[in-house]
Amino acid sequence: MSKADGGRFFEDFVAGQEIHHATPRTLTLGDVALYAALYGGRFALACSDEFARSLGFPCSPIDDLLVFHMIFGKSVPDISINAVANLGYAEGLFGVPVFPGDTLQVRSLVLGVKENSNHQTGVVCVRTVGTNQRGELALSYVRWVMVKKRDPSYAPPPVSTPVTENFIPPDRLTVPADLDFTSFDPALAGSRYYWQDYQPGERIDHVDGMTIEEADHMLATRLYQNNAKVHFNQHSEGQGRFGRRLVYGGHLISLVRALSFNGLGNAVKLLAINGGRHVAPSFAGDTIYGWTRVEAAWDIPGRSDIGALRLRSFAAKNQPCDEFPGDLDHHPSLVLDFDYTVLLPKRR
């Protein structure tokens, strides 16, 4: 009898099932440095201990998306090792900040399952929760993943599809209690634009592009311990429908976030992942461009020093965003549609 685990297939998931994921992960400054090398993000809060201390933190917190990827990666062996594709996200809420030395533990609850019409795959919806060593919430989010069936003749249970919120409302956002933007220095942050300078409906072209290297996306998935076969195994994927490994969708999220510094440099912290979908696959050699639309501007209850913006960022491959025609949301070059909420200083 083999002691190796081949991972779960579609028929192994049932609504209400709770899965505790193995291997807690302690985040270190080494992880931070490697993440910076992969994406080149320049948001000051995650780059400078001195800047972080000026806002009330003891040191720079771990980048919010690095926290997301680490928590996501813990779930892969149990949820998406046999995935065809990760489809999207909803109801992502960041909790307490994560600092170097903190340890993340992860669990998931299966919310629903639905067989696809080809009878070869099905969609599994889970809520994944990451907590620190004190049991405090670091991040909770919902995701949908398309998973292979072990047996195409398997008859699944009745369809169960959860209903999720379109976005996390401002009264549910978690702002760290120690965070104080009254001493926010825009010159150090790298942008002169405050919360008041952004208007709903405004579009921001982030101008720059970044080419995905084979080594980059492979190194990223190993950093997150994301061992999904579609990202790792060229021998198997070379015989698949694309003939090569897919780039992990979260890699594109971090690329676009890094590119968004040009136009959103003061958006130093993520508060929520409202939704997102991977529109099309990406591969090594693709050059990614990004643009962002401001969806909403919210006051934070009880705070005069900060405000929140709900943003929707789009990534396109091999297509500068200033060349898009009118329908920017459905261009054939789109690979990512990502809806999230950020924290900015208010002009006082």
C-alpha angles and dihedrals in degrees: 000000000000117000092200118103117227093194132240124309126202095274091056092068125084129174111264094028113139120208125193109205122223132237113039111222126224110204117221140183086260089064090049093051093048091048090052090050091052098050109012094224114183105191104139099222092063094039107049130049089195092053090048091050090052087060095048104267123123090230140336111311120227110273108269094234092050086056089050093050094047092051091044091050092054089059097049100084090054102034113025110015086113095037126137092200143341105241110190153311141244142174095024110172124181116213130181117359117262118227132193107282095033118125122220125209122188139204134171136207119207107232100180149336133215128182117227121236092249089064088221098093142017139200120248121194119202139172110221122198127193122194134181128238090278093054093252119146114257098170140344123188144157123232138179121217132182109227131189120247118236091211118026090204092060111121108217125214120263114301115271115186120174123223113231133192119261090228142350106263118232095250090062097049116113114228112186109251094229095051112113120173097184090103095042109146110208092190091061092041090054102236136086094202120104131191091272091058094068123079130194109261094028115136123212122196108205089204101204128092131208125204118221112231121204090237092050099057093040092051090047095053090048091050089055092041087236102159100176108151094229089065101036113035117067091172091064098031091050086069094046133092095281099035093226144055120287120233111245106257092228088061088066091049090057092044092054092044090053092047091049091069084086096078100006103050095139093054089098100160138042117221102176146006101218096180145317144180135201101231098188138354124271129207138193109283095039116124113220124213126181143202132177136212120205107232101179143349117218136186115229109235111252095006127105096172099061143039136185131235123200105215135187113204124192128199124204128188121228091348123101108225096229088066095058118122121232100286098066095165096063105035113142091236093061116116102165138034110185125180116193144147126238137189121236136175119256121228107251 
